[in-house]
Amino acid sequence: MLFEIKTNLEVSNPVQIEFKEKINYCVATTSDIVDLNSNYSVFYSRIRILRENILTKIK
């Protein structure tokens, strides 16, 4: 999913709603993983930062 988002941002004209849904899904999924294993909390933080960067780009 993250690779698809990155590729679409680089190649095409992004559709805001679609990207927001996809990156929010990635953040939510990563949050679920952290709930199961806190060792992934750094990865979760990075995904949240990535989301902010993507949302800034598509505005």
Phi and psi in degrees as a GROMACS rama.xvg file:
@    title "Ramachandran Plot"
@    xaxis  label "Phi"
@    yaxis  label "Psi"
@TYPE xy
-63.9631  -39.6631  LEU-2
-63.2245  -40.5861  PHE-3
-62.3887  -43.0789  GLU-4
-62.1913  -48.1659  ILE-5
-59.0892  -47.9159  LYS-6
-61.3608  -45.6873  THR-7
-65.0066  -36.8009  ASN-8
-65.6992  -36.8184  LEU-9
-77.0664  -34.1251  GLU-10
-98.8054  -38.1334  VAL-11
-120.873  179.786  SER-12
-85.0288  112.835  ASN-13
-68.7627  144.073  PRO-14
-95.7804  114.381  VAL-15
-55.6489  -47.3163  GLN-16
-62.9  -43.4414  ILE-17
-61.4913  -45.2341  GLU-18
-68.284  -39.1938  PHE-19
-61.2473  -44.0197  LYS-20
-62.9578  -44.5  GLU-21
-67.0882  -45.8802  LYS-22
-70.6474  -34.2755  ILE-23
-65.6248  -36.0291  ASN-24
-63.0202  -43.1453  TYR-25
-61.8728  -42.7617  CYS-26
-64.1953  -44.6944  VAL-27
-64.0172  -41.4832  ALA-28
-64.8592  -42.3285  THR-29
-64.7651  -37.0692  THR-30
-61.1222  -41.5386  SER-31
-61.8482  -39.1188  ASP-32
-64.9727  -41.948  ILE-33
-63.6397  -35.2801  VAL-34
-60.5262  -32.2856  ASP-35
-84.0787  -32.4866  LEU-36
-150.184  106.475  ASN-37
-67.6253  -8.99303  SER-38
-63.6141  -18.0301  ASN-39
-93.3709  11.7477  TYR-40
-64.64  -33.1082  SER-41
-65.3621  -42.3457  VAL-42
-61.2094  -41.2649  PHE-43
-60.5706  -43.1527  TYR-44
-61.0358  -41.2768  SER-45
-67.1068  -37.9217  ARG-46
-64.0753  -40.1174  ILE-47
-64.0793  -40.8927  ARG-48
-64.4727  -42.3608  ILE-49
-58.9329  -42.8176  LEU-50
-58.8893  -45.499  ARG-51
-61.9721  -41.0311  GLU-52
-63.7879  -41.896  ASN-53
-66.5894  -45.5695  ILE-54
-63.8867  -33.8205  LEU-55
-66.8428  -39.1652  THR-56
-66.7589  -35.2812  LYS-57
-91.9358  -0.344363  ILE-58
